[in-house]
Amino acid sequence: MFQRIRWLAVLFMIPALVMAAGPDLRLKDVEGKEHNVNEYIGQGKWTVVAVWSADCPICRRDIHHMTFFHDDNRKKNATVLGLSIDGYDNRAKAKGFIEDQSLNFPNLVGEVDDAMRLSKTMFIGTPTYYFFSPEGKFMAQRIGPVTQQQAEHLIRELEKQPQATIKG
């Protein structure tokens, strides 16, 4: 009887462990190398996914905040992953944006649908920022520009309420 209960407990824990990891999504970087976003999300640090497009004027104006955020936090408790939704056929545009903006964090190239698959929420437009817990759980979405200070503040608030999911 005890063995059966233990086996059932293990079976019920498997979905919880799978849910704790980040989404299983494979995308290529601008050089053509394929990556699973789980290489970046759910690795023991908060992950801010900056969803951007090379044609987005707000992204061009404000994404530098994420380079500062990444510099100041990557060795502590948070990191940034960029997601260009320009499409892989337009990776040259995405690569130009990365170089022009001196982005110092990894960037993958996908489509709008990939942004929705990543967060399992409706995608409105760029820039959008997704916040994932150190365990890989989607915690919050911010549409529009986000400064370094705003990102740090939101993470501090999310740490106080780890079970909450904040959208908006």
Stockholm file with secondary structure:
# STOCKHOLM 1.0

chainA/1-168         MFQRIRWLAVLFMIPALVMAAGPDLRLKDVEGKEHNVNEYIGQGKWTVVAVWSADCPICRRDIHHMTFFHDDNRKKNATVLGLSIDGYDNRAKAKGFIEDQSLNFPNLVGEVDDAMRLSKTMFIGTPTYYFFSPEGKFMAQRIGPVTQQQAEHLIRELEKQPQATIKG
#=GR chainA/1-168 SS CHHHHHHHHHHHHHHHHHHHSCCCCEEECTTSCEEEGGGTSSSSSEEEEEEECTTCHHHHHHTHHHHHHHHHHTTTTEEEEEEECSCGGGHHHHHHHHHHTTCCSCEEECCHHHHHHHHTSCCCCSSEEEEECTTSCEEEEEESCCCHHHHHHHHHHHHHSTTCCBCC
#=GC SS_cons         CHHHHHHHHHHHHHHHHHHHSCCCCEEECTTSCEEEGGGTSSSSSEEEEEEECTTCHHHHHHTHHHHHHHHHHTTTTEEEEEEECSCGGGHHHHHHHHHHTTCCSCEEECCHHHHHHHHTSCCCCSSEEEEECTTSCEEEEEESCCCHHHHHHHHHHHHHSTTCCBCC
//
